[in-house]
Amino acid sequence: MTDQLAFTQENRVRIQAVESSFGPSSKSLSRAGRVLVGEGRLMKLSRKGPQPKVFFLFNDVLVYGSIILHGRWHKKQQVIPLEHIQLEDLEDGLRMKNQWLIRTPRKSFYVGAASHEEKRAWIEHIEDCRARWVRNAGLQPRSDFAITWIPDHASAICMRCSDRFTVTQRRHHCRHCGFVVCGSCSKKRAVIRHIHPVKPVRVCRLCHAGLLAQEEGQPRVRGDSDAKNGSDDDVTVPDDEAYSDEDEGEESMDAHAPNRWLDSQMNYVYLKPDHQVPH
């Protein structure tokens, strides 16, 4: 009983500190049975290159966000249910070491750890928590994951019409195939229900035609990369009310000071090895 009480209080304080660190816009993280398993920083590959992000692993969700104010505060909170996650181990890349791929229904992205040992710890603990959560909660893991975007630097030309990108000819991404495309080739919008159930998102002309054909029950035909209109490409990405777009601005956080344990830490910290509330 003493262990149970101590664990519950310690766990509650930690979760409240994580919640407070995201300021007034934070989603509520306190929930019966939720345990904070570990936390640390990872590099997340974005359009601007690798960016440091803070990650919090719970026994049922993975939370991450941007780091501000020397690591004391965070913003752009993302909450991903573990049953919506699939991991893929990767070799070191040119832009990021100790990397792996995190797939979710809404988006898929690359992350990298400070060392190989830290990478292994993150992967093993996420997989372990996910397996336990799915089994104990009787959930069905998701099998439809977002396509991974081709990085901006990988192509100097539109991957549909081959026009060269310039200061005025900006890069965009089709949410269905992940190709880097120009504005002219990505004027179309379509609802991809795994990304968002009702909100139309940017798609290239080729994928838009393919999605329309698919809705009409016509066979999907893969078009040539230089086609301006045609069929379709890959299948894509998801949404969940639990995690939203990373587009929020700075927040006023004066009245939401996180507890002292949440000081900036670069390495992964494994807080509760057994993931379980003591009986």
Phi, psi and omega in degrees: 000320178297315178298319180299313182295314181297316180296316182299315181293315180297316180296318180297318179297317180296315181295319178297324178294319177297314180300315181294329183294341178268002175077192186293342181272001183296140170287150178292128181253349181284124181205143180302129178086353181280134182234133173277114186271318183192167179206159179173182179254141174228155172272129179248126182284119178240184180295336179269004184105186180297130180233138179289134177227153175262135180238139176234121179261119174254172181287352180226346181217160171244125182245137174214164180191176179280155183255129176225164177053055174060030176086357180281334181233157180224160178215177180054053183295132176238131181238115184243120175300139183296332179289351178261011186245139170226134181253147175225120179289142182226157172285164177300140177256176180291329185258348184206134179263163175049051187256161171206168184253132173253114178261137172223167178299325185275320179202156177236141186208157180266141173228156179223144180258169182287337181210165178296322180296319179292321176301312180299320180297314179300310182298313182297318183286323176296315180296319180296312179298318180298314181297317179295316183295314180298317181293311185288328181269355180065038183264158175258118179299147177288149179236359180251112186240155182293145173293147178274127181293139172287129184301149180306316186289351184283346181216130176269354181230159175297132184279006174247309184253350179073010173294143183280140177283141178224189177298323180266336178264088189277159176275143174223169178235132171286129181285351182262317182252345179082003182290152172274120187225163179274172181296322181295326182273359182226037177283338184285154176230147179211151175276118173249104196299334179284338175277310175204135186293335183228338186278121176292142180237164183293130174222154177284166183299321182297313180291325179298315178297320179294320178295321177296317179297322180295319178296327181275001177082013179273155179295144179275132181239129178282123182271168175288152184293343181261008182284142176269338172211153185168232191252247194214173177229234185278167174273164191222219213254173196235177175217157170207144181298342183286336180226137191242182180294148177271071186224016182278149180270188179295147179243156172278122191236021186300323187263016185231056183287125179287158179291164188295334183295343185271022177301157182304126178224129182276323185274156177292133179245119181268104191275324185222093187304328184267354176064359191243149172286130180300148180263000000 
